[in-house]
Every structure is written in structure tokens, then in C-alpha cells.
Amino acid sequence: MPIYNAPTKDIQFVLHDLLRISEQDIEGFDELDRDFTTAVVEEAGKVATEVLHPLNVVGDKEGCVMENGVVRTPAGFKEAFQQMRDGGWTAMDCDPEYGGQGLPYVIHTAAQEPFVSANMAFNMYQGLTHGAYSAIYAHGSAEQKQTYLPKMVSCEWTGTMNLTEPHCGTDLGLMRTKAVPDGDGSYKISGQKIFISAGEHDMAENIIHLVLAKIQGGPEGIKGVSLFIVPKFLVNEDGSLGQRNSVSAGKIEEKMGIHGNSTCVMNYDEAEGYLIGEEHKGMRAMFTMMNEARLGVGLQGYAQAESAYQNAVAYANDRLQGRDVTGAQNPDGPADPLIVHPDIRRNLMDQKSFTEGARAFTFWGAYLIDRAHRNQDADADGLISLMTPVIKGFLTDKGFEYATAAQQVYGGHGYIEEWGMSQYARDARIAMIYEGANGVQALDLVGRKLALDGGKHVMAFFEMIKTFVKENESHAVLNKDFLTPLKAASKDLQAAGMYFMQNATKPNNALSGSYDFMHMMGHVCLGLMWARMAKAAMEALDSGASDTEFYETKLATGRYYMARQLPATAMHLVRINTGGDTVMALEAANF
Ligand SMILES: Cc1cc2nc3c(=O)[nH]c(=O)nc-3n(C[C@H](O)[C@H](O)[C@H](O)COP(=O)(O)OP(=O)(O)OC[C@H]3O[C@@H](n4cnc5c(N)ncnc54)[C@H](O)[C@@H]3O)c2cc1C
């Protein structure tokens, strides 16, 4: 049985030592002092380890089962979901007007990490509901909000997002699901959606499907897509549940991972639906919640790597194989533990330096979302829009890479199901695909986000690095170990940006390098996070913090990232500078 311990100390380090959240001038942040966040994070960690983690393997092995159109979730899921409701965990950052607690998004994110690490498939039921809540909250009418939001905040009713169709994934303009006005203000929705997460299950009284469909006679392609609320059970005027709507799950998809989440084919057969926002503006409504949804998926990536890493460390300390090349560490035993070997250390340091950097990057992103929403800070909004594809694409690619790296520490035992390590890799894999496949994230970054508002936000990012370096370069140790490599990586990133500008009229050159650019920028962001964390750790040590081991470990881990991971930017730059010639050289027939 795999282990999991919530990294509450590190979560607190990011919130307080790095982001200094209780000192930020953001509405609601003054409540986030250490005592309060300790209570929240410790309690979230307890729920994650005691309630959700024991169900992770159960969910993987049992999966969801469909019988006579009814989907049964794995044993224990229903009870655990009730505990999440009772604990208020589904309502943390939601509007108090609808029963939420109104807490900042950053503290919601901090509490989410242990839940996702402990049981990603389970947490998706709540995550999807949160996404649907946000779309209705931003674009729904007052009546729609009153009708649906209180029950969704409490997760008595869960939510789904229905975009994908058999012939239409990334290219949503190809959508065929249609909406016909019914004369009474509602619409009849007909069509088939596939791969719908939490599409049908037995944990909630009602399921509120948010469905993209085209109103007949509207504009062609993506410009004709509108967003609808389609409840599983229609809701009576007094709020009670009415008749069953004509939406049903056709089947559960068999898939590689996240077996505890029911991924369904959903059939809409003239189902009653209600327009959210304006006709043909469905994509705008979806985009409103995209930064949050994609940040949540980026979190899934590193949260799976975190769980896998914890197990790999335990195994490396336990498994006896070979001898330390510098002398036996366990002379009375038949061999030394794996952890003595440099290559095992390299692997574990890769994992550790990634997950800690990724945590900082994600929480910083959540903080920017708070600034954008609570303070109407347009610069923060622009910056998080720029960062969103990087958080989603880089953290999920690396999350999967390191979940498999953790498997590698187990040798053959990592491949055998008994040890539970393959689940982390299988579960992490989907995060690279849904919520916009990672190749499309790279396209979004290079094709749209770099040039957003005349390139203002990417310039602001470079300026942020420059200012941080300038303000701290008098610190000799910080400068040598952290700022110098950060400067070099940032220079590589700027050079790549320059290449794209010079090749603006040659899109194949730019787009052949987009994936490299996304990874390059991911490394620079983690490099910046590590430089800031190093500064925070040094300050804590200088001020006589009692837990010197924690801060020394933080510095050593950061040094590893700067020395061994960040230089990857140079390789990415070399690739980008070769343009599209070698990428596009073959005729399609020659592949
Ligand atoms: C387990 C699971 C859960 C899911 N949950 C949901 C859900 O709840 N709701 C929902 O609506 N959908 C959901 N999806 C669907 C998911 O979002 C899509 O699979 C994803 O958007 C990609 O669409 P596609 O599979 O049709 O791939 P395609 O769009 O056919 O793309 C195939 C590949 O081509 C690449 N590609 C496509 N276009 C371009 C381009 N212009 N340039 C470069 N590369 C390109 C993509 O990156 C991808 O690698 C889920 C999928 C799975 C497997």
C-alpha cells in the first residue's frame, strides 16, 4: 500500500516565507495569518491522508461500474464525499451569498494539493463542480445563480463540463450538438458528448451539466457556440427536484487511469437546457474559468509526482542493493540501501526539486488570480494569462515524467501492480491531455499569449526577473548559486522570444519551437521561484529560525535545480533556433 503524508510544512513555507500572503494588500488576505493557514492546511492534510488516500487504490482497482444506466462509484467514495461536504471543503473560495466561505483562491489551492495527491480521481468530482460553479457565477442570470449555486457550492449537486464530441476535440468549431429554441425561453439540446468526467454517478442528488452546443441558424464554426445548463433532474420553482431530463450516460469509457472517476459518453435527446449568458458567446463563458481550471490541472501534474516521490524515497531507504562506492553504509547488512547510490540520488533530487518548485509556481499563480479578481489588477490578470499554458503544460509533462521516474526507483517492483506505483503514472498521464492537450498549450503560449497586449506581459515578466536580480546581486552566495544561472536562463528565453518575433511571418518556424519554448519558460519560472525561495530560506536562517535543517535542505534542493535542471534552457534554445526546416522536411507520406 503506497504511503502519503501531506507536505504541510512546505505548503506553509510557500504561503508565508515565499508569498508572505498575510502581508499582501488583497481583500481577504489579512485573515491568512500563520495560525489560520496552519489550521486549514493541517486539517486538509488529515482529511487527505485519513479519508481520501486509503480510497485511492480502491478507486483504481474497483473503478466505476454502470448497471442499468446507473453509475456506481467505488466503495467508500460516497461516504468520503459526504465528509468533504460536511467539512466545508467544497465551499472554500465560493461566494458567501451562495453558501461559500469567501476565502482567497490561494488558500483553496493550498488545501487542494493534499486532496489531489491523495486521490486525484475522487477529487475531480468536486473540481468539475467548482469549474461549473465558476462559469454560472460569472455568466449566469440572477435566477440561475439562485437556483443552482447553493447546491453546487455544497456539492449536493455536482457539475460537469461538456465540450468534446467524437469528431471534435481541440477544434471545437466542428461541434454538432444543437440547441433549438423551445418557445418558452428554454432550448432543446440534442447530440452526443464523449469523455465527460463525472458525467454520471451516485454521489449527488442532481448533476448540472454545462453543455456547449450550436443554436440553429447561428454563425458557422466556433463563433456559433453557446453554453447551456442542462440538469439531470429539472428543478421545480420551489427548488425541489422535478422530472428526469432526457440526458443519460451511454457508457463509461475504459481508460488507462483515474478509474475512480466516471468518464462517460453523454447522450442528449432533446434535453431541456437554459442558455448561460448571450447566444453564440459560449466560448467566452468557458474562457472565463480557463485560468483556474488549467491551474488546477497543472496542480494535478505535480501533486501526483509528489505522492510518487514520497514512496520512492521510502523505498530507496528500505531496499538493500549493492554497496556505496565510497564504503559500506550498512556493513552489518547484506547490502546498502538504494539511497546511497548517486544515480538514485540524482533521480530523487530531480523529483524533489521539481515538485517544490512547481508548488511555489502554482501557488504564485493562484495568488495572481486573487489579485486579478479581488483587486481588479489588470497586470496580474495579464501575467496569469501568460503563465496559464506554462503551468498547465510544463507541470503536467514533468509531473508525468517524475511519476515514472519514481517508478524507476523501484526497478521491476515499480512495474508490478502490487506496489501501487504504476497508478501514479497512469493517473498523471491524463493531465497532459485534457483541459487542452499540451501541444495546444504551447501553441496558445507562442501564438497568442506572448503577443497579448502588445507583448506587455512577457516584457513585465522579464523585468520582474531583472529587478529581482538587481536587488539581490550584492548577496554573494545568492548571486553565485541562484541569480547567475537565472540570468543565463532568462537570456536564453529572451533570445527565443526574439527568434519568434523575427520569424513572425514564418509560422512553421515559430510553431516548430513552441513546445520547446513552453518548457523553457517553465524552467525559467521554476528558476525564479527557486531563487526567491533561496532568498527566503537564507533570511530565515539569518534571523535565527529554529528549524535550520528545513531551510538548509531547501537551499540544497534549490542549488540542485539551478545547477542540473535550469541549464535545459540552452538546449531548448538551440532547438528553437533551428526553425522548422528539419521538423517539416518529410512529406506526410514518408512518415
Ligand atoms: C479521461 C478523460 C477525461 C476527459 N474529461 C473531459 C470533460 O470532462 N469534458 C470534456 O469536454 N472533455 C473531456 N475530455 C476530452 C479532452 O479534453 C480531449 O481529449 C482533448 O481536448 C483533446 O481532444 P481530442 O482527444 O479530440 O484530440 P484532438 O483534438 O484530435 O488532438 C489530437 C492531438 O493533436 C494535437 N493537435 C490538435 N490540434 C492541433 C493544432 N492545431 N496544432 C498542433 N497540435 C494539434 C493535440 O495536441 C493532440 O495531441 C476528457 C478526456 C479524457 C481522456
The ligand as an ORCA input file, in Angstrom:
! r2SCAN-3c Opt
* xyz 0 1
  C     -10.168     10.790    -19.105
  C     -10.625     11.956    -19.891
  C     -11.449     12.902    -19.304
  C     -11.933     13.972    -20.048
  N     -12.816     14.853    -19.481
  C     -13.463     15.744    -20.285
  C     -14.566     16.520    -19.785
  O     -14.928     16.437    -18.613
  N     -15.203     17.339    -20.645
  C     -14.831     17.461    -21.956
  O     -15.467     18.191    -22.679
  N     -13.780     16.756    -22.453
  C     -13.097     15.908    -21.649
  N     -12.060     15.168    -22.149
  C     -11.641     15.375    -23.524
  C     -10.301     16.099    -23.650
  O     -10.411     17.414    -23.216
  C      -9.871     15.942    -25.126
  O      -9.449     14.600    -25.283
  C      -8.797     16.914    -25.513
  O      -9.333     18.198    -25.551
  C      -8.184     16.604    -26.880
  O      -9.173     16.373    -27.859
  P      -9.085     15.060    -28.731
  O      -8.919     13.910    -27.827
  O     -10.229     15.038    -29.659
  O      -7.742     15.208    -29.551
  P      -7.519     16.014    -30.929
  O      -8.132     17.352    -30.846
  O      -7.892     15.143    -32.059
  O      -5.948     16.208    -30.899
  C      -5.039     15.124    -31.103
  C      -3.627     15.635    -30.942
  O      -3.360     16.637    -31.907
  C      -2.899     17.827    -31.301
  N      -3.467     18.968    -32.013
  C      -4.760     19.209    -32.309
  N      -4.871     20.361    -32.985
  C      -3.637     20.870    -33.126
  C      -3.088     22.040    -33.739
  N      -3.861     22.955    -34.308
  N      -1.754     22.229    -33.655
  C      -0.964     21.326    -33.061
  N      -1.409     20.203    -32.479
  C      -2.734     19.972    -32.508
  C      -3.374     17.770    -29.858
  O      -2.471     18.455    -29.015
  C      -3.351     16.276    -29.565
  O      -2.085     15.870    -29.125
  C     -11.529     14.118    -21.400
  C     -10.663     13.190    -21.977
  C     -10.238     12.112    -21.259
  C      -9.366     11.096    -21.933
*
